[in-house]
Amino acid sequence: MPSAIDSLLTLMTAKSAIDDNNYHDLQQYVVNQDAITTTAADGHFDKNTLEALDDMMLSLHDPEAFKFGILASSPPLGVLLYGPPGTGKTLLVRAFAKQTNATILALSGADIQSMFVGEGEKKIKRIFSYARKCYPCVIFIDEADGVFHSRSGWNINKGHVEDITQFLEEMDGIRSNGAQNPVVIAATNRPFDIDEAILRRLTSRILIDMPDAAAREKIFRIHMKGESLADDVDISELAQITEGYAGSDIKALVYAAAILAVRENLLGTTAGLTLWEETIKSPVTSNSSPRVLKIAHFLKAKQRICPSPKSDTIAKIRDFHNKMGDAAHRVLPVDDAPSVWSQWKGFIFGKG
């Protein structure tokens, strides 16, 4: 006859199985930690950007410190990362999750919204419930403007209003429950479209801007690792002639240059012939000469890889930043205080 303890353990095991089954559909959004390879070696990121995320990271590293005093009454609620496409917002979130060893639930607006009224509301509630179960956890919402766009528009439906209301309630729950709550990070290319009440809950609003020439040079160097460069390649000059290129554009440019170098090795030219027109008599062997990237490869690649068109969006983003962005983030650093991101200081992600 089973003991009371055995019966209790059986009941607890059954309840755990039921709980896991209840969240089965959300497990598809969990990012495999082993698949996150983003580290400090991946690029250069603005120091202010990393330090602006310190409060969030501290709450995950030392939750006990947020259980009493003023930190218990005012825990960090959420972060909004905004900037032009291709500037590394998603990579920054993945790196944040890796640095904190946190579970990351990666969703987009399309994952949350539903054509049926009330379904999005229920899903938001379950997402937060599952995130608490998986603590420490980061809820990452990409393309946040899609699910949190302003309720002041003329074509807003009831389901959208209910989704935002439920999200606001969950965010307020973070404030009231204190420690061991999920960190919410939202990313968008259109921060000016997000509902004002949502913005108030995303208390840290951080601009991930286009890289300047110095940052572009570092991004080029990231993606050229492992490549052999000809003497005529001046990386500093490449950075100067790629104004307006985001990290993802630069990655595409280096990739295209490498492809041209491979083509030249196989066909003896970067133009004219294609593999459809020329038969390669024998497969390339390990003894073949490694590709060498020349300035001609980069210049030809630049004709194909243009910067993503985003000038109008950039102007709107900077206007939003001047009105709503973190004031501290707009000021040049005057303090070298230690940061949990200390090994990351000065990095701008170069993978787009």
Contacts in CASP RR format, 6 or more apart in sequence:
PFRMAT RR
TARGET T0000
AUTHOR 0000-0000-0000
METHOD contacts of the structure
MODEL  1
MPSAIDSLLTLMTAKSAIDDNNYHDLQQYVVNQDAITTTAADGHFDKNTL
EALDDMMLSLHDPEAFKFGILASSPPLGVLLYGPPGTGKTLLVRAFAKQT
NATILALSGADIQSMFVGEGEKKIKRIFSYARKCYPCVIFIDEADGVFHS
RSGWNINKGHVEDITQFLEEMDGIRSNGAQNPVVIAATNRPFDIDEAILR
RLTSRILIDMPDAAAREKIFRIHMKGESLADDVDISELAQITEGYAGSDI
KALVYAAAILAVRENLLGTTAGLTLWEETIKSPVTSNSSPRVLKIAHFLK
AKQRICPSPKSDTIAKIRDFHNKMGDAAHRVLPVDDAPSVWSQWKGFIFG
KG
2 10 0 8 1.000
19 133 0 8 1.000
22 126 0 8 1.000
23 126 0 8 1.000
23 129 0 8 1.000
23 130 0 8 1.000
23 133 0 8 1.000
26 105 0 8 1.000
26 126 0 8 1.000
26 127 0 8 1.000
26 130 0 8 1.000
29 105 0 8 1.000
29 106 0 8 1.000
29 107 0 8 1.000
29 111 0 8 1.000
30 103 0 8 1.000
30 104 0 8 1.000
30 105 0 8 1.000
30 134 0 8 1.000
31 94 0 8 1.000
31 97 0 8 1.000
31 103 0 8 1.000
31 104 0 8 1.000
31 105 0 8 1.000
31 106 0 8 1.000
33 97 0 8 1.000
33 98 0 8 1.000
33 101 0 8 1.000
33 103 0 8 1.000
33 104 0 8 1.000
36 94 0 8 1.000
36 95 0 8 1.000
36 97 0 8 1.000
36 98 0 8 1.000
36 104 0 8 1.000
38 91 0 8 1.000
38 94 0 8 1.000
38 95 0 8 1.000
38 98 0 8 1.000
38 349 0 8 1.000
38 351 0 8 1.000
39 95 0 8 1.000
39 98 0 8 1.000
40 343 0 8 1.000
40 344 0 8 1.000
40 347 0 8 1.000
42 91 0 8 1.000
42 95 0 8 1.000
42 222 0 8 1.000
42 347 0 8 1.000
42 349 0 8 1.000
42 350 0 8 1.000
42 351 0 8 1.000
43 218 0 8 1.000
43 219 0 8 1.000
43 222 0 8 1.000
43 347 0 8 1.000
43 348 0 8 1.000
43 349 0 8 1.000
43 350 0 8 1.000
43 351 0 8 1.000
44 215 0 8 1.000
44 218 0 8 1.000
44 219 0 8 1.000
44 222 0 8 1.000
44 346 0 8 1.000
44 347 0 8 1.000
44 348 0 8 1.000
44 349 0 8 1.000
44 350 0 8 1.000
45 92 0 8 1.000
45 344 0 8 1.000
45 346 0 8 1.000
45 347 0 8 1.000
45 348 0 8 1.000
45 349 0 8 1.000
46 209 0 8 1.000
46 346 0 8 1.000
46 347 0 8 1.000
46 348 0 8 1.000
47 333 0 8 1.000
47 345 0 8 1.000
47 346 0 8 1.000
48 328 0 8 1.000
48 329 0 8 1.000
48 331 0 8 1.000
48 333 0 8 1.000
49 92 0 8 1.000
49 206 0 8 1.000
49 208 0 8 1.000
49 329 0 8 1.000
50 339 0 8 1.000
50 341 0 8 1.000
50 344 0 8 1.000
50 345 0 8 1.000
50 346 0 8 1.000
50 347 0 8 1.000
51 333 0 8 1.000
51 339 0 8 1.000
51 341 0 8 1.000
51 345 0 8 1.000
52 79 0 8 1.000
52 204 0 8 1.000
52 206 0 8 1.000
52 326 0 8 1.000
52 328 0 8 1.000
52 329 0 8 1.000
53 79 0 8 1.000
53 92 0 8 1.000
53 96 0 8 1.000
53 204 0 8 1.000
53 206 0 8 1.000
53 341 0 8 1.000
54 339 0 8 1.000
54 340 0 8 1.000
54 341 0 8 1.000
55 76 0 8 1.000
55 204 0 8 1.000
56 76 0 8 1.000
56 78 0 8 1.000
56 79 0 8 1.000
56 96 0 8 1.000
56 183 0 8 1.000
56 185 0 8 1.000
56 204 0 8 1.000
57 96 0 8 1.000
57 99 0 8 1.000
57 100 0 8 1.000
57 340 0 8 1.000
57 341 0 8 1.000
58 65 0 8 1.000
58 340 0 8 1.000
59 66 0 8 1.000
59 75 0 8 1.000
59 76 0 8 1.000
59 179 0 8 1.000
59 183 0 8 1.000
60 100 0 8 1.000
60 102 0 8 1.000
60 136 0 8 1.000
60 183 0 8 1.000
61 100 0 8 1.000
61 340 0 8 1.000
63 136 0 8 1.000
63 179 0 8 1.000
63 180 0 8 1.000
64 179 0 8 1.000
65 71 0 8 1.000
66 72 0 8 1.000
66 75 0 8 1.000
66 178 0 8 1.000
66 179 0 8 1.000
67 178 0 8 1.000
67 179 0 8 1.000
72 178 0 8 1.000
72 179 0 8 1.000
74 175 0 8 1.000
75 174 0 8 1.000
75 175 0 8 1.000
75 178 0 8 1.000
75 179 0 8 1.000
75 181 0 8 1.000
76 183 0 8 1.000
76 203 0 8 1.000
76 204 0 8 1.000
77 171 0 8 1.000
77 174 0 8 1.000
77 175 0 8 1.000
77 184 0 8 1.000
77 201 0 8 1.000
77 202 0 8 1.000
77 203 0 8 1.000
78 171 0 8 1.000
78 174 0 8 1.000
78 183 0 8 1.000
78 184 0 8 1.000
78 185 0 8 1.000
78 186 0 8 1.000
78 201 0 8 1.000
78 202 0 8 1.000
78 203 0 8 1.000
78 204 0 8 1.000
79 183 0 8 1.000
79 184 0 8 1.000
79 185 0 8 1.000
79 186 0 8 1.000
79 202 0 8 1.000
79 203 0 8 1.000
79 204 0 8 1.000
79 205 0 8 1.000
79 206 0 8 1.000
80 144 0 8 1.000
80 185 0 8 1.000
80 186 0 8 1.000
80 187 0 8 1.000
80 188 0 8 1.000
80 191 0 8 1.000
80 194 0 8 1.000
80 199 0 8 1.000
80 202 0 8 1.000
80 204 0 8 1.000
80 205 0 8 1.000
80 206 0 8 1.000
81 89 0 8 1.000
81 92 0 8 1.000
81 93 0 8 1.000
81 185 0 8 1.000
81 186 0 8 1.000
81 187 0 8 1.000
81 188 0 8 1.000
81 206 0 8 1.000
81 208 0 8 1.000
82 89 0 8 1.000
82 187 0 8 1.000
82 188 0 8 1.000
82 189 0 8 1.000
82 190 0 8 1.000
82 191 0 8 1.000
82 205 0 8 1.000
82 206 0 8 1.000
82 207 0 8 1.000
82 208 0 8 1.000
82 317 0 8 1.000
82 320 0 8 1.000
82 321 0 8 1.000
83 89 0 8 1.000
83 188 0 8 1.000
83 189 0 8 1.000
83 191 0 8 1.000
83 207 0 8 1.000
83 208 0 8 1.000
83 209 0 8 1.000
83 317 0 8 1.000
84 189 0 8 1.000
84 209 0 8 1.000
84 210 0 8 1.000
84 246 0 8 1.000
84 308 0 8 1.000
84 310 0 8 1.000
84 313 0 8 1.000
84 314 0 8 1.000
84 317 0 8 1.000
85 189 0 8 1.000
85 246 0 8 1.000
85 248 0 8 1.000
85 308 0 8 1.000
85 310 0 8 1.000
85 313 0 8 1.000
86 246 0 8 1.000
86 247 0 8 1.000
86 248 0 8 1.000
86 249 0 8 1.000
86 308 0 8 1.000
86 352 0 8 1.000
87 208 0 8 1.000
87 209 0 8 1.000
87 210 0 8 1.000
87 211 0 8 1.000
87 246 0 8 1.000
87 247 0 8 1.000
87 248 0 8 1.000
87 349 0 8 1.000
87 352 0 8 1.000
88 208 0 8 1.000
88 246 0 8 1.000
88 247 0 8 1.000
88 248 0 8 1.000
88 349 0 8 1.000
88 350 0 8 1.000
88 351 0 8 1.000
88 352 0 8 1.000
89 142 0 8 1.000
89 187 0 8 1.000
89 208 0 8 1.000
90 140 0 8 1.000
90 142 0 8 1.000
90 187 0 8 1.000
91 349 0 8 1.000
91 350 0 8 1.000
91 351 0 8 1.000
91 352 0 8 1.000
92 208 0 8 1.000
92 349 0 8 1.000
93 104 0 8 1.000
93 106 0 8 1.000
93 138 0 8 1.000
93 140 0 8 1.000
93 185 0 8 1.000
93 187 0 8 1.000
94 104 0 8 1.000
95 344 0 8 1.000
95 349 0 8 1.000
96 102 0 8 1.000
96 138 0 8 1.000
96 185 0 8 1.000
97 103 0 8 1.000
97 104 0 8 1.000
97 138 0 8 1.000
97 140 0 8 1.000
99 340 0 8 1.000
99 341 0 8 1.000
99 344 0 8 1.000
100 136 0 8 1.000
100 138 0 8 1.000
101 136 0 8 1.000
102 136 0 8 1.000
102 137 0 8 1.000
102 138 0 8 1.000
102 183 0 8 1.000
103 131 0 8 1.000
103 134 0 8 1.000
103 135 0 8 1.000
103 136 0 8 1.000
103 137 0 8 1.000
103 138 0 8 1.000
104 137 0 8 1.000
104 138 0 8 1.000
104 140 0 8 1.000
105 127 0 8 1.000
105 130 0 8 1.000
105 131 0 8 1.000
105 134 0 8 1.000
105 137 0 8 1.000
105 138 0 8 1.000
105 139 0 8 1.000
105 140 0 8 1.000
105 182 0 8 1.000
106 140 0 8 1.000
106 142 0 8 1.000
107 127 0 8 1.000
107 139 0 8 1.000
107 140 0 8 1.000
107 141 0 8 1.000
107 142 0 8 1.000
108 141 0 8 1.000
108 142 0 8 1.000
108 143 0 8 1.000
108 147 0 8 1.000
109 141 0 8 1.000
109 142 0 8 1.000
109 143 0 8 1.000
109 144 0 8 1.000
109 146 0 8 1.000
109 147 0 8 1.000
110 143 0 8 1.000
112 120 0 8 1.000
112 123 0 8 1.000
112 124 0 8 1.000
112 127 0 8 1.000
112 141 0 8 1.000
112 147 0 8 1.000
112 163 0 8 1.000
113 120 0 8 1.000
113 146 0 8 1.000
113 147 0 8 1.000
113 160 0 8 1.000
113 163 0 8 1.000
114 120 0 8 1.000
114 123 0 8 1.000
117 157 0 8 1.000
117 158 0 8 1.000
117 159 0 8 1.000
117 162 0 8 1.000
118 159 0 8 1.000
118 162 0 8 1.000
118 163 0 8 1.000
120 159 0 8 1.000
120 162 0 8 1.000
120 163 0 8 1.000
120 166 0 8 1.000
121 159 0 8 1.000
121 162 0 8 1.000
121 163 0 8 1.000
121 165 0 8 1.000
121 166 0 8 1.000
124 163 0 8 1.000
124 166 0 8 1.000
124 167 0 8 1.000
124 170 0 8 1.000
125 166 0 8 1.000
125 170 0 8 1.000
127 139 0 8 1.000
128 139 0 8 1.000
128 170 0 8 1.000
128 182 0 8 1.000
131 137 0 8 1.000
131 139 0 8 1.000
131 182 0 8 1.000
132 180 0 8 1.000
132 181 0 8 1.000
132 182 0 8 1.000
135 180 0 8 1.000
135 181 0 8 1.000
135 182 0 8 1.000
136 180 0 8 1.000
136 182 0 8 1.000
136 183 0 8 1.000
137 182 0 8 1.000
137 183 0 8 1.000
138 182 0 8 1.000
138 183 0 8 1.000
138 184 0 8 1.000
138 185 0 8 1.000
139 182 0 8 1.000
139 183 0 8 1.000
139 184 0 8 1.000
139 185 0 8 1.000
140 185 0 8 1.000
140 186 0 8 1.000
140 187 0 8 1.000
141 147 0 8 1.000
141 148 0 8 1.000
141 184 0 8 1.000
141 185 0 8 1.000
141 186 0 8 1.000
141 187 0 8 1.000
142 186 0 8 1.000
142 187 0 8 1.000
143 187 0 8 1.000
143 188 0 8 1.000
143 189 0 8 1.000
144 186 0 8 1.000
144 187 0 8 1.000
144 188 0 8 1.000
144 194 0 8 1.000
144 198 0 8 1.000
145 188 0 8 1.000
145 189 0 8 1.000
145 190 0 8 1.000
145 191 0 8 1.000
145 193 0 8 1.000
145 194 0 8 1.000
146 193 0 8 1.000
147 163 0 8 1.000
148 164 0 8 1.000
148 167 0 8 1.000
148 186 0 8 1.000
148 194 0 8 1.000
148 195 0 8 1.000
148 198 0 8 1.000
149 160 0 8 1.000
149 193 0 8 1.000
149 194 0 8 1.000
149 195 0 8 1.000
150 193 0 8 1.000
150 194 0 8 1.000
150 195 0 8 1.000
150 196 0 8 1.000
151 160 0 8 1.000
151 161 0 8 1.000
151 164 0 8 1.000
151 195 0 8 1.000
164 195 0 8 1.000
164 197 0 8 1.000
164 198 0 8 1.000
167 198 0 8 1.000
167 201 0 8 1.000
168 197 0 8 1.000
168 198 0 8 1.000
168 201 0 8 1.000
171 184 0 8 1.000
171 201 0 8 1.000
172 201 0 8 1.000
173 181 0 8 1.000
174 181 0 8 1.000
174 182 0 8 1.000
174 184 0 8 1.000
184 201 0 8 1.000
184 202 0 8 1.000
186 194 0 8 1.000
186 198 0 8 1.000
186 202 0 8 1.000
188 194 0 8 1.000
189 313 0 8 1.000
189 317 0 8 1.000
190 313 0 8 1.000
190 316 0 8 1.000
190 317 0 8 1.000
191 199 0 8 1.000
191 205 0 8 1.000
191 317 0 8 1.000
191 320 0 8 1.000
191 321 0 8 1.000
191 324 0 8 1.000
192 316 0 8 1.000
192 317 0 8 1.000
192 319 0 8 1.000
192 320 0 8 1.000
199 205 0 8 1.000
199 324 0 8 1.000
204 326 0 8 1.000
205 321 0 8 1.000
205 324 0 8 1.000
205 325 0 8 1.000
205 326 0 8 1.000
205 329 0 8 1.000
206 325 0 8 1.000
206 326 0 8 1.000
206 329 0 8 1.000
207 317 0 8 1.000
207 318 0 8 1.000
207 321 0 8 1.000
207 325 0 8 1.000
207 329 0 8 1.000
207 330 0 8 1.000
210 244 0 8 1.000
210 246 0 8 1.000
210 314 0 8 1.000
211 219 0 8 1.000
211 245 0 8 1.000
211 246 0 8 1.000
211 247 0 8 1.000
211 250 0 8 1.000
211 348 0 8 1.000
211 350 0 8 1.000
213 239 0 8 1.000
213 240 0 8 1.000
213 243 0 8 1.000
214 239 0 8 1.000
215 348 0 8 1.000
216 238 0 8 1.000
216 239 0 8 1.000
216 242 0 8 1.000
216 243 0 8 1.000
216 245 0 8 1.000
216 247 0 8 1.000
216 250 0 8 1.000
217 235 0 8 1.000
217 236 0 8 1.000
217 238 0 8 1.000
217 239 0 8 1.000
218 348 0 8 1.000
218 350 0 8 1.000
219 247 0 8 1.000
219 250 0 8 1.000
219 251 0 8 1.000
219 348 0 8 1.000
219 350 0 8 1.000
220 235 0 8 1.000
220 238 0 8 1.000
220 239 0 8 1.000
220 250 0 8 1.000
220 254 0 8 1.000
221 235 0 8 1.000
222 350 0 8 1.000
222 351 0 8 1.000
223 250 0 8 1.000
223 251 0 8 1.000
223 254 0 8 1.000
223 255 0 8 1.000
223 350 0 8 1.000
223 351 0 8 1.000
224 235 0 8 1.000
224 254 0 8 1.000
224 293 0 8 1.000
227 254 0 8 1.000
227 258 0 8 1.000
227 291 0 8 1.000
227 293 0 8 1.000
228 290 0 8 1.000
228 291 0 8 1.000
228 292 0 8 1.000
228 293 0 8 1.000
229 235 0 8 1.000
229 292 0 8 1.000
229 293 0 8 1.000
230 292 0 8 1.000
230 293 0 8 1.000
230 294 0 8 1.000
230 295 0 8 1.000
232 294 0 8 1.000
232 295 0 8 1.000
233 293 0 8 1.000
233 294 0 8 1.000
233 295 0 8 1.000
233 298 0 8 1.000
234 295 0 8 1.000
238 298 0 8 1.000
241 302 0 8 1.000
242 249 0 8 1.000
242 250 0 8 1.000
242 253 0 8 1.000
242 302 0 8 1.000
242 307 0 8 1.000
244 307 0 8 1.000
245 253 0 8 1.000
245 307 0 8 1.000
246 307 0 8 1.000
246 308 0 8 1.000
246 310 0 8 1.000
246 352 0 8 1.000
247 349 0 8 1.000
247 350 0 8 1.000
247 351 0 8 1.000
247 352 0 8 1.000
248 308 0 8 1.000
248 351 0 8 1.000
248 352 0 8 1.000
249 305 0 8 1.000
249 306 0 8 1.000
249 307 0 8 1.000
249 308 0 8 1.000
249 352 0 8 1.000
250 350 0 8 1.000
250 352 0 8 1.000
251 350 0 8 1.000
251 351 0 8 1.000
251 352 0 8 1.000
252 305 0 8 1.000
253 298 0 8 1.000
253 301 0 8 1.000
253 302 0 8 1.000
253 305 0 8 1.000
254 298 0 8 1.000
254 301 0 8 1.000
256 301 0 8 1.000
256 304 0 8 1.000
256 305 0 8 1.000
257 293 0 8 1.000
257 297 0 8 1.000
257 298 0 8 1.000
257 300 0 8 1.000
257 301 0 8 1.000
258 291 0 8 1.000
258 293 0 8 1.000
258 297 0 8 1.000
259 301 0 8 1.000
260 270 0 8 1.000
260 297 0 8 1.000
260 300 0 8 1.000
260 301 0 8 1.000
261 291 0 8 1.000
261 292 0 8 1.000
261 293 0 8 1.000
261 294 0 8 1.000
261 297 0 8 1.000
262 291 0 8 1.000
263 269 0 8 1.000
263 270 0 8 1.000
264 270 0 8 1.000
264 291 0 8 1.000
264 297 0 8 1.000
265 284 0 8 1.000
265 288 0 8 1.000
265 289 0 8 1.000
265 291 0 8 1.000
266 275 0 8 1.000
266 280 0 8 1.000
266 284 0 8 1.000
267 273 0 8 1.000
267 274 0 8 1.000
267 275 0 8 1.000
267 278 0 8 1.000
270 296 0 8 1.000
270 297 0 8 1.000
270 300 0 8 1.000
271 300 0 8 1.000
321 330 0 8 1.000
322 330 0 8 1.000
339 345 0 8 1.000
END
